[in-house]
Amino acid sequence: MFTGLAKALEGRTAKPFDHVLIDEAQDPAPVELRFFSALAPARADGLFLAGDIGQRIFLHPYSWASLGVDVRCRWYTRKVC
């Protein structure tokens, strides 16, 4: 289902949302991430991914860049004292 929806959205210039925010971004499967990426407009603030690799519950061996998701990002490391 996610693959079909992503393919239907990929060729469209008008996307259904101005911004797409994904929380717990460490857990989606590759097909789900492709779908979320297809929902977002192709601009710098179109897709926002928030996650914590330390909380990953599913081990999907892939990188976001390998799926065609532009991962120009800002990383913040929070330290607990």
C-alpha positions as CSV (number, residue, x, y, z in Angstrom):
1,M,0.0,0.0,0.0
2,F,2.8,2.5,0.9
3,T,4.6,1.8,-2.3
4,G,1.6,2.4,-4.5
5,L,0.7,5.6,-2.6
6,A,4.3,6.9,-2.9
7,K,4.4,6.2,-6.6
8,A,1.1,8.0,-7.1
9,L,2.5,11.1,-5.3
10,E,6.0,11.2,-6.8
11,G,5.1,12.8,-10.2
12,R,2.9,15.5,-8.7
13,T,4.2,19.0,-8.3
14,A,1.4,19.9,-5.9
15,K,1.7,18.0,-2.7
16,P,-1.2,17.5,-0.2
17,F,0.8,19.1,2.6
18,D,3.1,22.2,3.0
19,H,5.2,20.4,5.7
20,V,5.5,16.8,6.9
21,L,6.7,16.1,10.4
22,I,7.7,12.6,11.4
23,D,8.4,11.9,15.1
24,E,10.1,8.7,16.1
25,A,11.8,8.7,12.7
26,Q,14.2,5.9,13.8
27,D,11.4,3.3,13.4
28,P,9.7,3.6,10.0
29,A,10.5,0.8,7.5
30,P,12.0,1.9,4.2
31,V,8.7,1.8,2.3
32,E,7.1,4.0,4.9
33,L,9.9,6.5,4.8
34,R,9.6,6.7,1.0
35,F,5.8,7.4,1.4
36,F,6.4,10.2,3.9
37,S,9.0,11.7,1.6
38,A,6.6,11.6,-1.3
39,L,4.0,13.5,0.8
40,A,6.3,16.4,1.4
41,P,7.1,19.2,-1.1
42,A,10.7,19.1,-2.4
43,R,12.1,22.0,-0.5
44,A,14.4,22.5,2.5
45,D,11.6,22.6,5.1
46,G,9.2,20.2,3.5
47,L,10.2,17.1,5.5
48,F,11.2,17.2,9.2
49,L,12.4,14.0,10.8
50,A,12.9,13.8,14.6
51,G,14.3,10.6,16.1
52,D,16.7,9.0,18.5
53,I,18.8,6.1,17.2
54,G,19.3,5.0,20.9
55,Q,15.5,4.3,21.1
56,R,15.3,2.3,17.9
57,I,13.1,-0.8,18.4
58,F,13.2,-2.1,14.8
59,L,16.6,-2.6,13.1
60,H,16.2,-1.6,9.5
61,P,19.7,-1.6,7.9
62,Y,19.3,1.4,5.6
63,S,20.2,5.1,5.4
64,W,17.8,7.8,4.6
65,A,20.0,9.1,1.8
66,S,20.0,5.7,0.1
67,L,16.2,5.9,-0.1
68,G,16.3,9.3,-1.9
69,V,15.5,11.3,1.2
70,D,17.5,14.5,1.2
71,V,19.1,14.5,4.6
72,R,20.7,17.9,4.8
73,C,20.2,18.3,8.4
74,R,21.2,19.7,11.8
75,W,22.1,17.3,14.4
76,Y,21.9,17.9,18.1
77,T,23.3,15.7,20.8
78,R,21.7,16.0,24.1
79,K,23.9,14.9,27.1
80,V,22.5,13.8,30.4
81,C,24.5,14.9,33.4
